[in-house]
Amino acid sequence: MKKDNPAELLKLAASVKGFMPEKEGLKLFELALEAAAAGPCLEVGSFCGKSAVYIGAACRQKGTTLFTIDHHRGSEEQQPGQIYFDPEIYDERSRRIDSLPLLRETLEKAELEDTVVPMVTTSKAASRNWATPLSLVFIDGGHSYESTLTDYQCWAGHLLKGGYLVFHDIYPDPFQGGQAPYEVYKLAVNSGDFTMLPLCGSLGILRKR
């Protein structure tokens, strides 16, 4: 990918497996481009790297880092026999889901290997001794209430003043999608620590006060 070429960025992002609409990806790029001037960004939930392309491209422009966390063993819905099972991310040798090779392929194609730092672990383990202030945190890991709450509790406190806390799959209408991320998003709103900005698709965007 030619560095910082918007058309190439969109083309590459569209080719990566994932669940990020272009409108939401471009909003992530816009937020990260503003935020990354103050420090590195972090996302929970790498999968195959679609959102990492958008956030990572912004970080590269600002000369900073995107840390991306995922155990790469898939969510409950991606396991064999489940609705989102994909044989391309199933490792026959280990008989387990493994999306890490596709993330590495994405980062190579996007020329982001010097910008994006994959962390193959759980959100809780990665946060245990974390001390680096962050300009943007994107939460898009497991979508159960417990998982989303853990991600919020682990990372929101590391945000710089003015930094962005962004949740994916926020659906105020329960007929549009699952409610667990929305419930945690509301906890963040009600904490008094953030200013609520308009939704962009299913992106819930908060700014640290």
N, C-alpha and C positions, 0 to 999 in steps of 0.2 A: 504494500500500500504506500502510495506517495504520502509522505508526512504532511499532515494538516490539510489534506485535500478533502473538502466536505463531500464531494461526489463519491470518492473512493471510500470514505468512512461509511457512508450509508450503504454502499454496495457490499462492503465486507460485512457490516453488521447484519444486513439482511440475509447473508449466507450462513450465519451461525445459528445453531440450534438454540432455542430458548423461547421465552414467553414475554418478550419486551416489544410492544408496538413502537414503530418508528417515532411517533409523536412523543412518547414518553422517553425514549432513548435520547432524542434531541434535547429534551428538557433537562435530562441528567447532564448532558454535555454542557449546556448553558450554565447550570448551577455549579458544576465542577470547575468550569473555566473561571468563574468569579471567585469561588471559594479557594481554589488551589493556589492562588497568589499568597494566601496566608499560611499554608501548610499542607501536609499530605492528606489524602482521602482514604477511606476504608469502606469496603462493602462486605456484607455477610451474604454468601450465596453466589458462588462463581459460576457453577454449572459449566457450560462450554465457552463462556467468555463474552456473551453478547453485550451485557451491560459494562463489562470491563473494557470493551472497545470504546464505548462512548466516554466513560469516565477517564479511562487511561489516556485517550487522545487529548483530553483537556489537561490532564496532569503533565503530559509530555510537553505541551505548549508552555506550561508554566515552570518547567524544570523541577517538578516534584514527583512524588511517588503515590501509586495506588496500591494499598494492601488489600488482597482479596482472599476471603476465608471460605473454605468448603471442605468437608470430609470426603466429598466426591463419591459417596456410596449411594446417592440418590435419596429422594424422599419416599414416604410410604407409597405414594401413588405411582412411583416409577419402578417399583419392584415387579418381578415376573408375575404375570397374570393380572396386574392392575391396569387401570385406565391409561396411564401415561408411560407404560413400559415401551422402551425403544431398544431393540436388539443391538443397535450400533454402539450403545454405551454399556453393553453387558459383556463382561469378561468371562469367556467360557472356561478358562483355566482356573480361576478362583471361584467361579460361579457367583459372582457379585457384580453389582453395578460399579462402573469405574469411568467417570467423566473426565478425569485428569488428562488423559492423552489428547482429548479434543480441546481442552483449555489451552494446553501447551501449543497445539497446532494453530489455534486462533491467535495467540500472542505472537507467534513467529510470523504469521502472515501479516499481522497488523504492525509489525516492527515495534512491539511494545515490551519486548523481553527485558529492556533496561529501565522500564518505567513501572511495570506491574510486578508485584511480588506476591506469588501465590503462597498461601499458608494452608497446608493440608492437615487440617485439624478441626476441632469443634470451636465454636465461638467462645464458649466459656474457657476452654484451655488457652486459646490465643490471648484472651484478655487478662489472664491471671497475673502477669507481671508487666502489663502494658504501662508505659509512662510517656508516650509521645502524644502531644496535643494534635487533634485532628480538625480539619476544616470542613469536612463533609463525611457523614456516615449514612450509608445506604443499606437498609435492612430488607433483605429478600431471600432469607434462608428458609428453614422449615416454617410452615404456615399454621402449625398448631398454636394454641394460646400460650402454652408453656414455653415453646421454642421462641416465639416472637418476643415474649416478655423477657426471657433470658437475654436475647440479643439487645433489647432496649436497655436493660439494667446493666449489661456489661459495657456498653459503648457510649451511651448518651453523655455520661459524665466526663468523657474525654474530649468533648467538643469545645472548641474555642468560642469565645463570645462572637456572635455574628455568623457562626458556622451553621451548616444545614444538617438537619436530621430528616431523612427521607425514607418513607415506608412504601413498599410496593403492595399492590393488590388491596387497596383500600376501597371498600364498597359500602357506603352508607345504606344502600338499598340491599337487604338480604337476598332478594331475588336475583341480584347480579353476581354475587359471589360470596365466598366464605367470610365470616365475621371476626375470626380470631385476630388477624392483623388490625382490623378496624378498632377492636376493643382496646388493644394496646396503644394504638395511635391516640385514642381518646384519653387514655391515662396520661400520655405525654402532654397533650393539650391542656388537661386539667392540672398538671403539675405546677403551672405558672412559670416554668422555665423557658417557654418557647412562645414565639409569635406564630400564629397559624396563617399560612399563605394559601391562595386558591389551589384546589386540586388540579392536577393535569392528568386527565384520564384516570388511572387508578393510583397515581403517585400522590401520597400525602406528604406535603412539604411543610416543615417547621423550621423556624430560625431561632437559634439560641440567643436569649436576651443577655 
